[in-house]
Amino acid sequence: MQDDLVRGNRRPGDVLHSRPAAVLWDMDGTLVDSEKVWTVSLQDTAAWLGGELSAAAREDMVGSNMARTLRIMFDDLGLERDPARVAAAEQWMTARTGELFAAGLEWRPGALEALRVVRAAGWPTALVTNTLRSLTEMALEGIGREHFTVTVCGDEVPRGKPDPDPYLRAAELLGVAVEDCLAVEDSPTGSLAAERAGAAVLVVPCEVPVPLGPGRVHRDSLVGLTADEVHGAHVQARSDRAA
Ligand SMILES: [Mg+2]
């Protein structure tokens, strides 16, 4: 198996020996500790709208896309979803998040080393995020664009996570089958999106617990992740799903 890993040999149809064709990274909560930043921005936006966000609504928003996030917020605050007001809230929240992102983001434990390990092992990679391109570009200043072959943002696909679109788009851009990819996710919403697309998932929870499931391999953090483990997680997730 080690030889397969080193040479990148594929044995078609052989789930037990298949190495991922690409590694697809979620950003918020997986690579950077930005869910904490989003919490500040979401609470500030709720205050701007004249209300206070409940803890349950905030939890439901983790890993979610902008449209769904705003839907949850307006419902939580008991506000009518007037399109103009929703659009104004999105604009305000994007600007506020931009201010906070510009102040710098913290890495999740082991994330930078894990990105380097995956790159050094020769896997193509994608950043697959629900966050808007304008904000992602700010985050990439700190994370480093060199870690990713391609990047896909929430405003570049018809529907964001938990729909599969961002993952399907990433695989398409990389020219690989999404079923052969390993996604790395921290949230229930993101894990569901990867799963719906057909990818195996390495789950590294951050703010909220993520349910177990076939096709999901859990790890406490990215600290000490090796190329062998990336390969092993892919093999295990695929064989669990096939069982
Ligand atoms: Mg996330």
Residues whose N, C-alpha, C, O or C-beta is under 5 A from the ligand:
A	BS01	MG	D26 M27 D28 G29 T30 G63 D186 S187 G190
